[in-house]
Amino acid sequence: MQKLLRIIALISLIAAIISFFIFKINYITYILIGIFIGSGFIYQIRAQGRNRK
């Protein structure tokens, strides 16, 4: 499950970079995707912290 989330995050990151180069004006979407990926990683770290306890 964790590996799947990492793959999805990586794919969305690559897609965000590609879309950023294609639509240089549409940087708001890039920022939103970045926040989405960031929150996903934060959730993952929190889940790992719970598992350790």
Secondary structure, DSSP 8 states (H G I E B T S, - for coil): -HHHHHHHHHHHHHHHHHHHHH-SS-HHHHHHHHHHHHHHHHHHHHHHHHHH-
